[in-house]
Amino acid sequence: MRIRLLLVAAITLMVGFAGSTSQSRARSDPHTLTAFGRGIYTTTGTDYAQIADLGFRTVIANPTKAQLDQVRAFNLTAMVYLGGYDSSTCAFGWSDDTVRARVTAIKDHPASTMYYVADEPHTAGCPDAVQQIHSRAQLVKSIDPTAATAIAENRQADVSAFANATDVMILSTYPCSHLNGCVLSKIDATMSTARAANVKHPWGAPQSFGDDYYRVPTPAQLQALIDRWKVDGVQGFFTYTWNCCGDPETLANHPELWDTWRRENSGLTP
């Protein structure tokens, strides 16, 4: 999801499951994942109260009790960040021993629901990447077998390569640009690739950001791309982004989009 390596340690992203605000530990069954995910990428210092008001339900947090307690205070749950994967070095940011220790420390926390294994890993130049991601996911599940694992992917070749290496694949396809407007067929192409690769749990990343290339959609365009993801069969959303990763325009500073997300996350139609 365009996460910069220097910022990734501060990431807090949101992912959601129906019923995740109960006081018992919120778990998604990684074998069924029947609830539609409602999540959004964020960084530390996020306005959790506002995000909860918009109907997002879960956040990626660092694996510490203090951060998970903060997330829980807003009746949100967390997708836990595990150090990421660097495709320039073909290596994880954290060793297996570090992951083992940190997952063990927080695996029973009621805010923990999923684990974020890697952000857009690539096979080009990293021939062992698929096995690395799969092995890391299996390590996590050997410690916390009731939790789900996830990666994000932005290249269609790698959507096929990494299919089902984790429980969930977040498809980071952004159709709106300054040059071309919103080309919703890009979503269709990504989902077609995911279906051909038999990705069992594809989630979309509806575009809610802009920069020098990508353009923030209008409310009507945002609704159209949300609808296209759903028609094409995604099982959840990780919205990109609330305030993540240095992008100059995000959902946090585009409140004209808030009602669209509030309606979508509440199950209402405009």
Number of C-alpha atoms within 10 A of each C-alpha: 22 15 16 13 15 8 12 19 17 18 23 27 30 33 26 29 23 15 12 22 19 13 11 10 15 24 19 22 16 19 12 10 18 14 15 16 24 24 29 28 25 28 23 17 10 16 14 23 13 13 25 16 14 18 20 28 27 37 34 30 30 23 25 14 16 10 16 24 16 15 23 21 13 18 18 30 36 32 29 30 25 27 22 21 22 17 18 11 10 18 17 20 18 13 12 14 9 13 20 18 12 16 23 14 13 17 21 13 19 21 33 29 29 31 27 23 26 25 25 25 27 24 17 13 11 16 11 13 21 20 12 17 22 17 15 23 22 16 16 23 17 11 15 18 14 15 21 23 26 25 25 26 24 19 17 16 16 18 28 17 15 24 23 21 22 27 24 25 25 25 27 24 22 24 19 25 17 14 9 11 14 21 13 18 12 14 23 17 14 22 24 15 17 23 18 12 16 14 21 19 24 24 27 28 26 25 25 27 25 21 14 10 11 21 21 24 23 16 17 12 17 20 19 15 23 23 14 17 22 15 10 16 17 22 20 26 26 27 28 27 26 24 25 29 22 13 16 12 20 23 25 20 13 16 11 12 21 19 13 20 25 17 15 19 21 11 10 10 9 9
